[in-house]
Amino acid sequence: MPFTTYEKNNDNHGGMNCAAWAKGGWWYNAFQNTCLNGLYGDDRYGQGVNWKDWNTHGNPPS
């Protein structure tokens, strides 16, 4: 899976750039379960730093 950024949408989510929505580049597929490059402190659901396998999706590490 290619890396997706704000400027280069390589994810498989039709009509949406996952990096722009989640506030950080990552190897997204249709959407993220993990994004460690997100904006720290953004606690809106699914945005900012996410690590689904470590925590509940949408809740950033504290």
Backbone bond lengths (Angstrom), bond angles and torsions (degrees), N, CA, C in turn:
res aa  C-N    CA-C-N  psi(-1)  N-CA   C-N-CA  omega(-1)  CA-C   N-CA-C  phi
1 M - - - 1.449 - - 1.520 108.69 -
2 P 1.327 118.68 124.13 1.468 121.36 176.31 1.529 111.96 -67.74
3 F 1.310 115.48 154.29 1.463 123.32 178.71 1.526 109.03 -73.26
4 T 1.321 117.42 136.12 1.466 122.87 178.81 1.521 109.93 -108.60
5 T 1.341 116.25 135.07 1.462 122.48 176.29 1.528 108.75 -126.90
6 Y 1.336 116.02 177.73 1.465 120.54 174.92 1.525 110.58 -56.50
7 E 1.345 115.58 -40.88 1.459 121.47 -174.27 1.524 113.63 -84.62
8 K 1.320 118.24 -24.18 1.469 122.31 -174.44 1.521 109.63 -130.65
9 N 1.329 115.83 103.42 1.455 121.86 -177.63 1.527 109.92 -87.76
10 N 1.327 116.89 103.55 1.461 122.33 178.99 1.521 112.74 -110.45
11 D 1.327 118.05 4.25 1.461 119.29 -178.48 1.529 110.55 -79.15
12 N 1.318 115.87 170.63 1.464 121.96 -178.06 1.520 112.95 -100.18
13 H 1.315 117.48 15.38 1.461 121.38 179.06 1.524 107.86 -85.75
14 G 1.294 117.55 111.71 1.461 121.57 -177.81 1.515 113.35 -64.34
15 G 1.320 116.59 126.36 1.452 121.85 173.92 1.513 116.39 79.16
16 M 1.323 117.76 7.75 1.462 119.86 -178.13 1.520 109.89 -146.24
17 N 1.317 116.47 142.12 1.459 121.73 174.55 1.527 107.48 -98.54
18 C 1.323 116.34 109.39 1.466 120.96 -176.25 1.525 112.07 -62.04
19 A 1.327 118.12 -35.01 1.468 121.27 -179.98 1.525 110.82 -65.75
20 A 1.317 117.14 -39.23 1.463 120.55 178.12 1.529 110.15 -67.29
21 W 1.322 117.28 -41.70 1.460 120.82 -179.17 1.520 111.97 -68.46
22 A 1.336 117.26 -43.43 1.463 121.45 -175.51 1.525 112.76 -86.52
23 K 1.317 118.07 -2.48 1.471 123.56 177.04 1.528 113.33 67.92
24 G 1.349 116.49 33.72 1.459 119.06 176.99 1.511 112.51 -178.79
25 G 1.326 115.91 145.65 1.456 121.41 178.21 1.517 112.03 -72.49
26 W 1.341 115.53 149.34 1.466 121.03 179.46 1.517 108.90 -169.23
27 W 1.330 116.46 175.12 1.461 123.19 176.19 1.527 108.07 -89.92
28 Y 1.315 116.12 72.25 1.464 121.39 -178.02 1.523 110.47 -77.25
29 N 1.320 116.32 151.02 1.454 120.98 170.07 1.523 106.17 -104.91
30 A 1.316 118.65 -103.44 1.456 120.35 174.95 1.523 110.20 -86.80
31 F 1.310 116.14 -25.11 1.458 122.69 169.99 1.507 108.38 -172.29
32 Q 1.317 117.10 178.30 1.460 118.27 -169.94 1.508 113.34 -98.93
33 N 1.299 114.75 145.68 1.455 122.73 162.69 1.515 108.41 -105.15
34 T 1.323 114.81 -24.38 1.459 121.47 -178.28 1.517 109.49 -138.49
35 C 1.309 116.97 136.39 1.464 123.40 171.28 1.521 107.12 -153.48
36 L 1.321 115.84 100.74 1.463 120.18 179.94 1.523 112.11 -88.25
37 N 1.325 117.51 -3.40 1.462 122.13 179.40 1.520 112.86 -100.08
38 G 1.308 117.90 8.61 1.454 121.09 -179.53 1.522 112.19 -71.47
39 L 1.305 115.13 169.05 1.457 122.48 -179.74 1.525 109.73 -69.20
40 Y 1.323 117.54 113.88 1.464 121.85 -178.20 1.526 110.23 -64.24
41 G 1.303 115.84 134.69 1.459 120.78 178.35 1.517 113.61 95.38
42 D 1.335 118.37 -7.51 1.460 121.03 176.87 1.522 106.98 -83.17
43 D 1.318 117.78 103.11 1.458 120.80 -173.64 1.523 113.73 -99.26
44 R 1.331 117.06 13.33 1.461 119.12 174.45 1.527 109.01 -68.52
45 Y 1.313 117.29 149.84 1.463 122.66 -174.13 1.529 112.59 -50.91
46 G 1.327 116.63 120.60 1.454 122.70 174.38 1.510 115.38 75.98
47 Q 1.316 118.83 0.78 1.458 120.93 -178.05 1.518 110.06 -109.27
48 G 1.324 115.79 160.33 1.455 120.32 -178.31 1.517 110.80 80.61
49 V 1.332 117.20 -148.55 1.463 122.70 -178.83 1.528 108.83 -80.58
50 N 1.332 116.64 123.64 1.463 122.27 179.94 1.516 110.07 -133.09
51 W 1.304 115.81 142.69 1.457 122.01 173.69 1.515 106.45 -148.34
52 K 1.326 116.03 89.35 1.464 121.56 -172.47 1.522 112.49 -58.14
53 D 1.319 117.42 -40.70 1.456 119.83 -178.06 1.525 112.19 -68.59
54 W 1.320 117.29 -19.38 1.460 122.25 -179.13 1.514 112.02 -96.35
55 N 1.314 115.69 -33.25 1.454 120.81 -174.40 1.523 108.16 -144.73
56 T 1.286 118.26 173.60 1.450 121.98 176.95 1.520 109.39 -70.26
57 H 1.331 116.59 136.28 1.465 121.31 -179.71 1.526 109.99 -53.86
58 G 1.303 115.83 132.16 1.449 120.78 178.97 1.508 114.01 95.42
59 N 1.317 117.25 -10.48 1.457 120.65 177.64 1.519 109.33 -109.63
60 P 1.322 118.40 109.22 1.461 120.82 -178.57 1.523 111.48 -68.69
61 P 1.337 116.60 154.87 1.465 118.87 175.12 1.518 110.61 -62.71
62 S 1.312 117.03 147.41 1.466 120.12 180.00 1.508 110.49 -118.24
